[in-house]
Amino acid sequence: MTDGAVAPIEREQEAVSGGHGQPGGEDALGREIDFLDRLLDEIIGEQDGPDLVQRLNAVRRGLPPGADELDPETTRGLIRAVGLFFQLANLAEERHRLRILRSRQRRAHHGVIRDSLGEAVERLVEGGRSPEAVEELLRRLSVSPVLTLLERLDDRRLTAPEARDLRRRLREELTVLWRTADLRSVGPTPLDEVRTALVFFDETLFQVVPALYRALDSAFDRITGSLDQGATGTRPPRAPAFLRWGTWIGGDRDGNPNVTASVTTLTMRTQADHVLRGYEAVATRLMQSIAPPAPAEGVARALAERLEADRQDLGDVMAGLRRRFPDEPYRQRLGAIAERLRRTRAHLAEDVGSPPGGYDSASELAAELDELAEALLGDRLDRIVWGELQDLRWQLETFGFHLASLEVRQHAEALSAAEQALGVPAQPGSRRHQPDEELPGVPGVTAAEVIATFRAMAAIQRRFGPAACHYFVLSFTRGPEDVRRVLELARLAATQVVPASATPGFVPATPELDVVPLLESADALEGAGPLLDTLLDDPEYRGHLRSRGDHQEVMLGYSDSNKESGFLAANWLLYKAQSALVDSARRHGVVLTLFHGRGGAIGRGGGPANRAILAQAPGSIDGRLKLTEQGEVIAARYADPAIARRELEQISAAALLASVPEHDEAVRRAASHGAPILEELARDARAAYRAFVYDEAGFPAFFQDITPIRELSALRLGSRPASRRGAAPQQIDLESLRAIPWVFAWSQSRINLPGWFGLGSALAAYRERTGDGAFAELRELHRRWPFFASVVDTAELGLGRSDLRVAEGFAELAAASDSQRLWRKLQVEHELSVTLIQHVTGHPLLEEAPAVRRSIDLRRPYVEALGGLQADLLHRLRSARTEVQREELVRRRGLRDGRGMYILPSMRMILTVESKKKLWRPCREARALGL
């Protein structure tokens, strides 16, 4: 890129190769996969016999069996074996990524590697900013991920007993994984999902956050030349706590009636329990380590007064601490803090009343930590204050007493229906519904539950503070009246329009609210600017916004906009909406935060997050980044501390670099040339997509035949139904079908249609209009404009991961008379997209992403075998003439495991954090064996 713009962050090139004689099997990763593969074969042989191992080896050699060749038990076993191989390969690739990161850190000057916060700070200083100016920029930085180092043992030689124990531990864990059911017989509840997500906070993020801030603080030592003086940890930190976590888990009730006001309240209690246990553990550990003695007359006055208050409030506990540590006031104080935290947790999380001695708020604890810090500084214990105690202070500033802000989401139609049901405002001839009647068109939701949600938010704020639960995300916002309706219903929650008896446990009250319109449809995105203008011109709404600090947040939906308009058109709509919203907010003098609702899959806005951040519209970041971290992305990014820190550094560094004026100016210049071209491309891509998906009368039947969407809709993968309107699995409605099953269904048949369809037609039309020079111009645009580069490169990934050879087997399932014609149209569009995108990039598909290409090659024989089996089994299931035949086939052929669960494994499977931990260390130690 030129003209001062920050260059897009390049993909990390991590060598990925396979074992069992596949190319590259001699490198570290290949040896590790070979080692795990051999152990897997051994465990499978022990548990299921040698025949299954032979079948698996045939798959590795590219000789997949047909379903007719396998008995039911072998079918089930082969599917499970391939699935477990995917898990092990994913684990090995994660470890390989860490090896490369550490290698780069060892080679880099002061350990500063590309895309890190340290590099971002250095680049800003090299560009002419003073350290103080960078510090000011960081004070404005806010990065808000919202949830929907290991030791080196390479040079260590293991003794023979250690090697035997290592293999034993791996065999033990693989045996457990092999015998563990793939899927649930009972679907998870929302609280199950909450507890699963909290594992990542407990095991990773709580420790990673202060390490990230510490690395940023070290960067200031480098740019001021004080690194070798050990200044980090001996002075007040210059790195602010800029991370603010959020979560929808337990708060997102859009289309999920299982998430109730009670669930939301229990979610916050559970979060508080986890974070307060974390603080209590830290305080207890510090009590054991910060042990300098001090005579009574030498104790700082504020600390002495605080210890006296501890003696009065904590009674026997304090007496015990004084007996254990008679001349160690710091240990007494930290022990008292740990006890106060325990009592706070009992009150907030366990609802045991309000015992004396607990904390009323996180700010009260922060004040006590500041007091303790002053006493330690007076005792010349600076390193302790700016070391471990500062880490606790950073954790407290980031997580508070609530861990993550619990955001409530509901569909605009549900609120509209609730307002009508309550008769507010009264309409002539309308009937007022009872509060407990189900709302028309909103399955499982009542007006009482809508009002209870607002009352629950108010109750959470009273107990945990306003920051714990104040965002209300309004799905499918179409106009300003939708936003105003949220505030009106919140006001009614404090009245007796719905009596308190109809919302047991929640008294009438109005919460403090930040209403976040979620714009998802093409009409809503095109009207984003006028919508915000109308809201900000409304005196009543503007008064509300002033009470919220003149800060407006708007969420942009990547998933549903893609499903409606196709990949390219949706991305362009989102880009234009960002620009329009930025302009509107500036005109009205309002601080704007854009919330990016990106999923993990390309069809849901996925792709390299740091490159996407730098590709946003000029002025749309401006120090504030908020984005969703969804599904498998959470496990992939946050299960391991080193990977979690790397991911957080990358998105934070990108947000920092995207917030400087010279970046915006360079992007603005590139966009001024490229915008007319993108307008044409997006128009043609949307037309091609809509013509295929929505205008073809036979498409719904084609989609249901060529993908396992009906079977996926019956899976118990989560607490939320596949369709917003609760349609039965056999009645798939494209309009109400959620984006997640839409994208996942196409990935199961290896087509990945949401990640590329329409691009080929658009590029072909552009070439026809502009002639032979079209692609030279597009290549230059790809080089200069981060947005266009990000869109093209992400589509390249989607095309590279598709495999129409595997999809052929699914195409044969299409029974409708028009389906084969639609299949041929899909093939033509795919071939056109692959051919023309290579003209834009100037290289063969995935040539500049060898890590991705090799990862795909590693899995290809397994994916082809699994795809063939899946298509065969689906054909048998759907061909069964009676329900009895279907159930017998399901039972015998392994499409279910006898408990109603379809087995349709995805290429990407996720290990639990606990299983990863158990496998990780022995895998790491295996490197020392040279295996």
C-alpha positions, 0 to 999 in steps of 0.5 A: 500500500502507498500514500501513508496508509497502514499496510494490511496485516499479512497472513502468518505463514505457518508450515502445515504438513501431514504424516503417513507419508504425505508431503512434508511429513519430515518436519516438526508438525508432520512428525507430531501428527504422525506420532498422534496418528500412530497412537490413535491407531493403537487405541482404535485397535485396542477398543474396536479391533484391527479391521477399523484401523485397516479401513482408516488406513485405506482412507489415508491412501485415498481409497474411501469405502462406500456405505454398502461396504461397511456394517453399521458399527464400522460406519460409526467407528470410521466416522468417529475416527476421522472426526478425532483425527481432525481434532488432533490435527487442529491441536497439532497445528495450534502447537505448531503456530506457537512454535513459529511465534516463539521462533520469531520472538527469539529472532526479533529485536527485543522480541517485538514481532509483526502485528504486535502492540509493541510493533504498533507503538514503534511504528507510530513513534517512527511515523513522528508521534511522541511517546506522550502522543501515543499514550494519549491515543492509547487512553482513547483506545477501547477494544471490546470482544463480545462472546456468541507461554508454555515452557520450551522443552525442545532441548530436553532429553527425557529418560526412558521412564519419563518417555513411557509415562508420556506415552501412557498419559497420551494413550489414556486421554485418547482412550477417553476421547474415543469413548466419549459421545460426539453429541448430546442426547439432551440439548444444552440449556442456556446456563450450560452454554454460559458455564462452557464460555466461562471456562475460557475466562477461568483458564485463559483470559483472566491471566492473559489480560495483565500479560497483554498490558504488561507487554504494551507497557514494555513497549514504552520502555523500548521507545524511550530507551529504558528497556535495559534499565528494567523500568517496566514494573518499577514505575506507574504503568503507561498502558491503560486497561483498554479491554472491555469484555462483553457476552450475549450468552445468557442474554440473547433471547432473539428467537430463543425463548429458553433465555428468560429473565431468570436465566439472565439473572442467574448468568450474571450471578455465575459470572460474578462467582467466577471473577470473584473467585479469581480475585480471591485466589490472587489475593490469597497468593499475594498474601503468601508472597508479600511478606516483608515485616514491619513494626507497628510504629512503621505502618503507614497511617492509612494502612493501620486504620484499614487494619483496624477496620478489618479487625472490627468487620472480620472478627475471628478471621482477622484474629487468625491472620494476626496470630499467623502473621503478627509483624507482617501487616501486608499479609494481614491486609491481603488476607483481609481482602481475600476474606472480604472478596469471599463474603462479597461472592457469597452475597452476589453469587450465592444470594446469602444476604449481605454479610458484613465486611463485603465490598459494595462495588469494584471501585471500593476494592480498587480504593483499598488496593491503592491504599495498599500500594501507597503503603508499599511505596512508602516502604520502598517496595516499588517493584511489588506495587508495579508488578503483581499488585498492578496485575491485579489492578489491571484485572479489576479495571478490565473485569470489575465484579461482573466479568463481562457486560451481559448484553440483552438482545431481542428481535424488533418484532417481539417488542412491537408485538409486546407493545400491541399486546399491552395496548400501549398506545391504545388502538381502536378496536384492538384487544389487550392481551393478558401478560402471560399470553404468547405473542402473535408471531413470536413463539414462546414469548409473552408480554410479561417476559418482555417486561420482566427482561427490563426489570431483570436488567434493573435488578442486575444493575442494582446488585452488580452496578450499571456496567454489568448489564446496560446494552439492549441490542435490537435485532432487525431494526428497520426504523427509528420507531423501533429504537424508541419502542425499547425506551418506552417499554423500559419506562413501562417496566416501572409501572403496573401495566404488567403487574409485579405478580406477572413477573415473579422475582422482578419488581417494577423498575426501569434500567439504565439503557444503551439501545443498540440498533442492529442493522442487518437487512439491505434496506436497513443498511442502505438507510443507516445514515438517515435512521441515525439522523432521525434519531439524533434530531429527535429532542426526546431521544437526544435527551436520553443520549445526553444522559448516556454521555452522548455515546451511540452504539450501532451494530452491523450484522454480517450474517443476515446481510450476507444471506439476503444479498450475497457475499460481495454486495453485503460487504459493500453495503456494510462499508457504505453504512459505516461511512454514512453512520460516521458522517451522521455522528460527526454532524450531530457531535455524538461519539459513535461506536460501531459493533461488528457482528462477525461470525467465524465462517466467511459467510458470516463475516469471518476471515482474518480479523486484524486485516478486516479491522484495517479495511474498515471505512475511514473514521469508523474505528477512531479508537473504539473497536467492538466485535463478536467472538462466536462459536468455534472462534472462541475455542480456536482463539482463547483456549490457549494462553499464548494464542489468546494473547496473540489474537488480542494483540493483533486486533488491538494493534490493528485498532490502534493503527486504524485510528490515526488520521494518516491511515484514514486519509490514505484509505479515503484516497483509495476508496474515492477511486474504487467506490464506483467500481465496487458499486458496479460489482456489488450490484451485479453480484447481488443480482446474480445471487438473488436470481439464484437463491430467491428467484429460482422457484426450485431453490428451496427444494434444491437447498434442502436436498443438496445440504443436510439442513433438515437433519441439522435442524434436528440436531441438539447443538445449542439452546436456540432453534434453527429458525426464528419462527420455530419452523419444523425441520421439514419446513425450512423457510429461507426468510426465517432460517438463521444465518448459522445453520444456513452457512453451516449447511453449505459447509457440510456439503463442501460448497461454501456458497455464502462465501463466494456466490455472485463474485464470478458473475460480477467480475465477468460483467465488469470485464465485458463492460470495460475490456481487457484492462479491467483486471489490471485496474482491479489488481491495482485496487487490490494492492492499494485499498485495504477493503477491496483486498480484504474482500477478495482475499476472504473470498479466495479463502472461501473458494479454496476451502470449497470442494465440488468433487465432494459436493458431487455426492450431495448433488446426487441427492437432489430429487427435485426435477429442476435440481440438476439444472441448478447444480450446473448453474452453481458449478458454472458460477464456482468455476467462473469465480475461481478463474476470475479471482485469480486474474484479480490477485495475479496468482493461483488460488491460495498460492500466498496462503500456504498454511491454509493450502497445506492444511486443506491438503492434509485433511482432503482424503479424510474429508472426501471419505467422510463426504462420500459416507455422509452423502450415501447415508443421507440418501439411504435415510431419505429413501426410506419409505416409512417411518419404521424403515427410517428409524431402523436405518437410523439405528443400524447405519449410524446416522444416529447413535440410538438417542436421536442424534444425527452424526454429520461431522464437520471438518473443523471439530473442537476439543474441550479446554480440559482435553486440550490441556491434558493432551497439550503437555504430553504432546509438547514433551513428545517433541523431546523424543524426536517423534 
